Amino acid sequence: MRKVFVILPIVVLLFIAQGAAASGYLDTSFGQRGTIALPDLHPPSPCCPLSALTVLAFGKNGRIWADATEGSFSYLYAFTATGKPDLTFHSGKPLNPFSADGTEAIALLPRSDGGVLVVDRWCCGSVGEAGISVAAVNSNGSYDSSYGDQNAYLPGRAEHTYTNYDYNTGEGYSAALMLQSGAVRVCGFRQTQTFPSPPVVQMLLVGFTPTGQPDTAVGPQGWRVVSGLSSCKALVLDGSGKLFAAGTERDSTGKTSVVVARLSSEGDTDSSYGVNGVATLSRATRSVALVERSAAIDPNGGLLVGLATKDPGQRWMAATGRFTAAGLVDTAFGYGGIYRYVPSAGSSALTSLDVTKSGRMLLSLRYATPSGTQLMLVRALDATGRFDPSFGYGGTVRVTVNGVQAITDALGRIVSGGPTPYRYPAGTESYLQRRTA
């Protein structure tokens, strides 16, 4: 068996002073010396994290969209390309698109008119309700009243709701995207049960039309279950308009594998992809799981995925993997299709994956070591998974913000964001940072 690459020399180099002009370091012209703080908007509460950033996106004219959750509230922020509050949006103040138990934004989908769709998932009420809310927000922060179900009390919103009265059934939602037509697709899982039979869990695809109505092209009520997958943790769109839905499957022994299906925009499975329409990344004894929303199309049409892996008796480790455009595991990537990021001692976790404008992988990693947790922004070569030596020091840069998401703009500059572990209690304030390409 081939040995896993251990990055002890890189970890040591991370303590060297950072060069101001080096790739990957703070762009001090952005915000306050490279950083934007998302303020707490409510009094501190022992129950709920404050200002917990969940998603980022780039809008028109360099605008930066960010959404953070505080307790049961979702807040949408708009910043200019220079990192200042955008005064043309809601007078520069955050907007509350949705409030419910368990609210969390899972996608920001910029519209061509300068506005954005905010996709929030929520759960769980007194009888087990769960649902998706899609809020159509105009460029100036008002709601697009032509979108959604024309509810006078909640204008500009579309919803999909599931009510579970006996707690033996349910739905969950993980990822969303916008088609070229402006229609929205949301994926997750749907669990049904006929007592006393065991529950049946299948991938769920929910569709909304460009005007926010249930999309009957997906199903009579705007949703359908997809065979071959029991869940969907990531959903991406390729250049031809095909959907790639990825999730994690668990066998009877508890070992996990990653599975991917290629679908039409209506949810029909492409049987020519992988084996009978499903591609599988697995190991004989090692568990392989997909990190939520960590998938991206690479420049060659393959699918890159962010992973957590675990060997028997060992700790979880961060990794990436790659499927070819035909739905086969790319055995030339890493070691047999997987490349792991393993510290010299401790464990690691991947929190986000994106593909940069130059075709590299941009990763947020967290290393738990005997000396403490190290937060890293990494650029890797998509062809192999290994670190890109032209980025930072040997491909990695130490950061102070745990990257929930890191993305690149049209100029290749990196914007990352997430909670900081250095405020007490940990993870209760979020920041955005921009770094050089």
C-alpha positions in Angstrom: 0.0 0.0 0.0 1.3 3.5 -0.8 2.1 5.7 2.1 0.1 8.8 2.8 1.8 12.1 2.3 2.6 13.7 5.7 3.1 17.5 5.7 5.3 18.1 8.8 7.7 20.4 6.9 4.8 22.6 5.8 3.4 22.9 9.3 6.8 24.1 10.5 7.0 26.7 7.8 3.7 28.1 8.7 5.2 30.0 11.6 7.5 32.0 9.3 6.5 35.7 8.8 4.2 36.1 5.8 5.4 38.1 2.9 3.2 41.1 2.0 3.2 40.4 -1.8 3.0 36.6 -1.7 0.0 34.8 -3.2 -2.6 34.0 -0.6 -2.1 36.8 1.9 -4.4 39.5 3.1 -5.3 42.2 0.7 -5.0 45.2 3.0 -7.0 47.4 0.6 -10.1 45.4 1.5 -12.3 46.3 4.4 -10.3 47.1 7.6 -6.8 45.9 6.6 -8.2 42.9 4.7 -11.0 42.0 7.1 -14.7 42.7 7.5 -16.4 41.8 10.9 -20.0 40.8 10.9 -21.5 42.4 14.0 -23.7 40.6 16.5 -27.2 42.0 16.1 -28.8 40.5 19.2 -27.8 40.4 22.8 -25.6 37.4 23.7 -27.5 34.2 24.3 -26.2 31.0 25.9 -28.2 28.9 23.5 -27.3 30.2 20.1 -24.2 31.2 18.1 -24.1 34.8 17.0 -23.2 36.0 13.5 -22.5 32.5 12.2 -21.7 32.9 8.6 -23.0 30.1 6.4 -22.7 31.2 2.7 -21.0 33.7 0.4 -21.5 34.7 -3.2 -20.3 37.3 -5.7 -23.0 39.6 -7.2 -23.1 42.2 -10.0 -20.3 44.8 -10.2 -18.1 43.1 -7.6 -20.7 43.1 -4.9 -20.1 40.5 -2.2 -23.1 38.8 -0.7 -22.9 37.1 2.8 -25.5 35.4 4.9 -25.1 34.8 8.7 -27.5 33.1 11.2 -28.1 34.5 14.6 -30.3 32.2 16.7 -33.5 31.8 14.6 -32.8 34.7 12.2 -31.1 34.7 8.8 -29.3 38.0 7.9 -28.2 39.0 4.4 -25.3 41.4 4.1 -24.1 43.3 0.9 -20.6 44.7 0.7 -18.9 46.6 -2.1 -15.8 45.3 -3.9 -13.7 47.3 -1.6 -15.1 45.6 1.5 -17.4 48.4 2.7 -21.1 48.1 3.6 -23.0 48.7 0.3 -25.2 51.8 1.0 -27.3 51.1 -2.0 -28.6 47.9 -0.4 -31.0 48.4 2.6 -29.1 51.6 3.6 -26.0 49.5 4.2 -27.7 47.4 6.9 -28.3 43.6 7.0 -31.7 42.4 5.9 -33.6 39.6 7.6 -35.1 37.5 4.8 -36.4 34.6 7.0 -36.9 33.7 10.6 -37.8 30.2 12.0 -36.5 27.5 14.3 -33.2 26.1 12.9 -32.9 28.7 10.2 -29.7 28.5 8.1 -29.0 29.8 4.6 -27.6 27.1 2.3 -27.2 29.2 -0.9 -27.1 32.7 -2.2 -28.0 32.7 -5.9 -27.2 36.1 -7.6 -29.7 37.2 -10.3 -28.8 39.0 -13.5 -30.7 42.1 -12.4 -28.3 42.6 -9.4 -30.6 41.0 -6.9 -30.2 37.7 -5.2 -32.2 34.6 -4.1 -31.6 33.6 -0.5 -32.3 29.9 0.1 -32.9 29.1 3.8 -33.6 25.7 5.3 -35.4 25.4 8.6 -36.8 22.9 11.1 -38.3 21.8 13.4 -41.7 22.9 14.8 -43.9 21.3 17.4 -45.1 18.7 15.0 -41.8 18.2 13.1 -42.2 20.7 10.3 -39.3 21.4 8.0 -38.9 23.4 4.9 -37.2 25.6 2.4 -37.7 29.3 1.9 -36.5 31.1 -1.2 -36.5 34.9 -0.8 -36.2 37.1 -3.9 -34.3 40.2 -2.8 -33.9 43.2 -5.2 -30.6 45.0 -5.6 -31.7 47.8 -3.3 -32.8 45.4 -0.5 -36.6 45.4 -1.2 -38.4 42.2 -2.0 -39.4 41.2 -5.5 -43.2 41.0 -4.9 -43.7 39.2 -8.3 -41.7 36.2 -7.0 -43.3 33.3 -5.0 -46.8 32.5 -3.9 -48.0 36.1 -3.6 -48.4 35.9 0.2 -49.3 39.4 1.4 -47.6 38.8 4.7 -44.4 37.3 3.2 -44.0 39.0 -0.3 -41.2 37.8 -2.6 -40.9 34.3 -1.1 -41.4 30.8 -2.3 -41.7 27.9 0.1 -41.6 24.1 0.2 -42.8 22.7 3.5 -43.0 19.2 5.0 -45.0 18.4 8.1 -44.1 15.2 10.0 -46.9 14.4 12.5 -45.6 11.0 13.8 -41.8 11.7 13.6 -41.3 8.5 11.5 -41.0 10.5 8.4 -39.2 13.7 7.5 -37.2 15.8 5.1 -33.8 17.5 5.2 -32.1 19.9 2.8 -28.4 20.5 2.0 -27.7 22.4 -1.2 -29.3 24.6 -3.9 -28.4 26.1 -7.2 -29.9 28.2 -10.0 -30.3 27.0 -13.6 -29.5 29.2 -16.5 -33.3 29.8 -16.9 -33.5 31.2 -13.3 -35.2 28.2 -12.0 -34.0 26.8 -8.6 -33.1 23.3 -7.6 -32.7 22.2 -3.9 -31.6 18.8 -2.9 -31.6 16.7 0.3 -33.4 13.6 1.6 -36.9 12.3 2.2 -37.6 9.6 4.8 -40.8 7.6 4.7 -41.9 4.7 6.8 -44.7 2.1 6.9 -44.8 0.9 10.5 -43.3 -1.5 11.6 -41.1 -1.6 8.4 -37.8 0.2 8.6 -37.7 3.7 7.2 -36.9 4.3 3.5 -34.6 7.2 2.8 -34.2 8.6 -0.7 -32.7 11.6 -2.3 -35.1 14.6 -2.6 -35.1 17.1 -5.4 -37.2 20.2 -5.0 -37.8 22.6 -7.9 -39.0 26.2 -8.3 -39.7 28.0 -11.5 -38.0 31.3 -12.4 -41.0 33.1 -10.8 -40.9 31.0 -7.6 -43.7 28.6 -8.3 -43.5 24.8 -7.6 -41.8 23.5 -10.8 -44.1 20.7 -12.1 -41.3 19.7 -14.5 -39.7 18.1 -11.5 -42.9 16.6 -10.1 -46.6 17.2 -9.8 -46.1 19.2 -6.6 -42.7 20.5 -7.5 -40.6 17.7 -5.9 -39.5 14.1 -6.6 -37.4 11.4 -5.0 -34.4 10.1 -7.0 -33.5 6.5 -6.9 -29.9 5.3 -6.4 -29.1 7.9 -3.6 -30.3 8.0 -0.1 -29.2 11.6 0.4 -27.8 14.6 -1.4 -25.2 16.8 0.4 -23.9 18.7 -2.7 -25.5 19.8 -5.9 -23.5 21.4 -8.8 -24.3 22.3 -12.4 -22.0 21.6 -15.4 -21.7 23.6 -18.6 -24.3 21.5 -20.5 -27.0 22.1 -17.8 -26.7 18.7 -16.1 -27.0 18.4 -12.4 -24.5 16.4 -10.3 -25.9 15.3 -7.0 -23.5 13.8 -4.5 -24.1 12.2 -1.1 -22.9 9.6 1.4 -24.1 6.1 1.6 -23.7 3.8 4.7 -23.6 0.0 4.5 -24.8 -2.5 7.1 -21.5 -2.5 8.9 -21.5 1.3 9.3 -18.8 2.0 6.6 -19.6 4.9 4.3 -18.9 5.6 0.7 -19.5 8.7 -1.6 -22.0 8.3 -4.5 -22.8 10.7 -7.3 -25.6 10.8 -9.8 -25.8 12.9 -13.0 -29.3 14.2 -13.6 -31.3 16.3 -16.0 -32.6 19.6 -14.7 -36.0 17.8 -14.1 -34.3 15.1 -12.0 -34.1 12.2 -14.5 -31.0 10.0 -13.9 -28.5 9.7 -16.7 -27.9 6.0 -17.0 -24.7 6.5 -19.1 -23.0 8.0 -16.1 -20.9 5.7 -13.8 -22.6 2.3 -13.4 -26.3 2.4 -14.0 -26.3 6.1 -13.5 -24.3 6.2 -10.2 -20.6 6.7 -9.6 -19.2 5.4 -6.3 -16.0 6.3 -4.4 -15.3 3.6 -1.8 -12.5 1.7 0.0 -12.4 -1.8 1.3 -12.2 -0.9 5.0 -11.9 2.9 5.0 -15.0 5.1 5.4 -15.3 7.9 2.9 -17.9 10.7 3.5 -18.8 13.8 1.6 -18.4 17.2 3.3 -21.7 19.2 2.8 -21.7 21.4 -0.3 -18.0 20.5 -1.0 -18.2 19.6 -4.7 -17.2 21.5 -7.9 -16.8 20.8 -11.6 -13.1 21.0 -12.6 -11.9 22.5 -15.9 -11.9 19.0 -17.6 -15.5 18.3 -16.8 -14.8 15.9 -13.9 -16.2 16.3 -10.4 -14.0 17.2 -7.5 -15.3 16.4 -4.0 -14.3 17.3 -0.5 -14.1 14.4 1.9 -13.7 13.1 5.4 -12.0 9.7 5.6 -11.5 7.3 8.5 -9.5 4.1 8.7 -10.5 1.5 11.4 -9.3 2.6 14.8 -8.0 5.9 13.4 -9.2 9.5 13.5 -11.1 11.3 10.7 -8.9 13.0 8.1 -9.6 15.6 5.4 -9.3 14.5 1.8 -10.3 15.3 -1.8 -11.3 13.0 -4.6 -12.1 13.2 -8.3 -14.6 11.5 -10.7 -14.0 11.6 -14.4 -16.6 13.2 -16.8 -17.8 9.6 -17.5 -18.5 8.9 -13.8 -15.4 6.8 -13.0 -13.1 7.3 -10.0 -10.0 9.1 -11.5 -7.3 6.7 -10.3 -4.6 9.2 -11.5 -5.8 11.6 -8.8 -3.9 11.3 -5.5 -3.7 7.6 -4.5 -6.3 5.7 -6.4 -8.7 8.6 -6.6 -8.3 10.1 -3.1 -5.7 12.5 -1.7 -5.6 12.9 2.1 -4.3 15.9 4.1 -2.7 14.4 7.2 -0.9 16.4 9.9 2.2 14.8 11.6 0.0 14.2 14.7 -3.7 14.7 15.3 -6.6 14.9 12.8 -7.8 17.1 10.0 -11.1 18.4 8.6 -12.1 20.1 5.4 -14.7 22.8 5.6 -15.0 24.0 2.0 -13.9 23.3 -1.6 -14.1 25.5 -4.6 -12.4 25.7 -8.0 -10.4 28.9 -8.7 -10.4 30.9 -11.9 -7.1 29.3 -12.8 -8.5 25.8 -12.4 -6.9 25.0 -9.0 -8.7 23.7 -5.9 -9.2 26.1 -3.1 -9.6 24.3 0.3 -10.3 25.4 3.8 -8.6 22.9 6.3 -8.6 22.6 10.0 -5.7 20.6 11.7 -6.1 19.5 15.3 -2.5 19.0 16.6 -1.0 18.5 20.0 0.0 22.3 20.1 -3.6 23.4 19.2 -5.9 23.8 16.2 -4.3 25.3 13.0 -6.6 26.9 10.4 -5.4 26.8 6.8 -6.3 28.1 3.4 -4.9 25.7 0.8 -4.6 25.8 -3.0 -4.1 22.4 -4.6 -3.5 21.1 -8.0 -6.7 19.6 -9.4 -4.8 17.0 -11.4 -3.3 15.4 -8.3 -4.7 16.9 -5.2 -1.3 17.9 -3.9 -0.5 21.4 -2.7 0.2 24.1 -5.3 3.8 25.3 -4.4 3.1 28.8 -5.9 0.5 29.6 -3.3 1.6 30.8 0.2 4.4 28.7 1.6 4.3 25.4 -0.2 0.6 25.7 -1.1 -0.8 26.7 2.3 -1.4 29.9 4.4 -2.2 30.0 8.1 -5.4 32.0 8.7 -7.3 33.2 11.8 -10.8 32.5 10.4 -12.2 29.0 10.1 -13.3 29.1 6.5 -16.9 28.0 6.1 -16.5 29.0 2.5 -13.7 30.4 0.3 -14.5 31.6 -3.3 -12.6 33.6 -6.0 -13.8 36.6 -7.9 -13.5 37.4 -11.6 -10.0 38.8 -10.9 -8.9 35.6 -9.1 -8.9 37.2 -5.6 -10.0 35.0 -2.8 -12.7 35.9 -0.4 -13.2 33.6 2.6 -15.4 33.8 5.6 -16.5 32.0 8.8 -16.4 32.2 12.6 -13.3 32.8 14.5 -12.3 30.4 17.2 -10.5 33.1 19.2 -13.4 35.0 20.6 -15.1 33.6 23.7 -17.2 31.6 23.5 -15.5 30.1 20.4 -17.2 30.6 17.0 -19.6 33.4 18.1 -18.4 36.1 15.7 -17.7 35.8 11.9 -15.4 37.6 9.6 -14.7 38.0 5.9 -11.2 38.3 4.5 -9.9 38.9 1.0 -6.5 37.5 -0.1 -4.3 38.0 -3.1 -4.5 35.6 -6.0 
